[in-house]
Amino acid sequence: METLQDLDKRITTTTKVQGIVKSMKTLSAVNIRQYERALASLDTFVEVIELGLQTVLKETALPRHAAASDQFPRGVIIFGSDQGLCGRFNERLADFVRQQLIGMKVTDFSSLKLIVIGARIAARLEAGGFIIDKQFWVPGSVNGINASIYQVLLSLEGWLKEHKIAQVDIFLNRYEKLTAARPDHQVLLPIDNDHLRALRKKKWPGRSLPSYRVPAEQLFSGLIRQYLFVNLFRSQAESLASEQASRLRSLQNAEKNIEEHIEELRGAYRIKRQATITSELLDLVAGFKATVNSQLKTTDQ
C-alpha cells in the first residue's frame, strides 16, 4: 500500500519527466524549422547548376547508360536514423526497401552495394539479410550534412570506378507536414537523359550564353558531381526533417499519456489523503468517546 509520501514522490518525478518531454518537443520543432530552411535554400543552388548544364550541354553529348546486371551491379543508399523515439520510422522504411527491391526483380540482397546512414536502420537491414558496405552516422544538425554527404559521395565515386555501378537508388522517409513519415524511392543514377535533353532545348534567360575556359567534358563532369551532391543533401535534410517530425508526434503522444498518468496519481493522492484524514478523525472520535466513558465511570464511582 502506497503512502502519501510515496504518491507525492511519484507525482514529482512524473512532472519532471513531463518537463523533459516538453523540452524535447521544443527542440524537435526548432530542428524541423532548420531543415525546412535548408531544403528551401537548395532550390536556388539547383537552378544555378541547371543553368550551367544548360550551357555545357550545347557542346556535350548525353551520357550512355548500362542496365543493372551481374556485370553492372546496383547501388543503394538508405537514409535512416541513429536515435529512437520516432515511432516506426526505421521499421517502415526497411520494409519498404525490401518490397521495392523485390518489385525491381532483385532476389539476392547480398549482391547490392549498400550505403546506409543511420545505426538503427542498419541494424534492421542486417537482420533482414542485407550486407552493408558502408555505414555512416546521421549528422546531428544542418551544419553536419555537408561533411556527411561528402563521405557518401566519395564512397559513391569509388563504387563507380571499382564496381562499374549501373544504377544507384535512394530510399528515405519523405518529410510532409502534419502526416506520418512516407517512405519513398528515387533514382540517383543514371541521370535522366530526358531531363538533360529538356535542359539542352530550354531557352536561355539572357541575351547570350556564358563562355567557359575548361573543356566541356570536364565542366559537365563537375556539374554532375554538384548535381549528385545536391540530391544527396536534399535526401539527408528531408530524412532528418521527417525523423524530427516523427519524434515530435511520438513526444506529443507521450506527453498526453504523462498528463493522464499525473491526473491518475493526483486522484489517488486525493483519495489517499481523504482516507488518511477520515482515519485520523475516526481515531479522534474514538479517543474522545473513550475519554468521556472513562470520566463517566469515574463519576459514578
Secondary structure, 3 states (H helix, E strand, C coil): CCCHHHHHHHHHHHHHHHHHHHHHHHHHHHHHHHHHHHHHHHHHHHHHHHHHHHHHCCCCCCCCCCCCCCCCCEEEEEECCCCCCCCCHHHHHHHHHHHHHHHCCCCCHHHCEEEEECHHHHHHHHHCCCCCCEEECCCCCHHHHHHHHHHHHHHHHHHHHHCCCCEEEEEEEECCCCCCCEEEEEEEECCCHHHHHHHHHCCCCCCCCCCCCCCHHHHHHHHHHHHHHHHHHHHHHHHHHHHHHHHHHHHHHHHHHHHHHHHHHHHHHHHHHHHHHHHHHHHHHHHHHHHHHHHHHHHHC
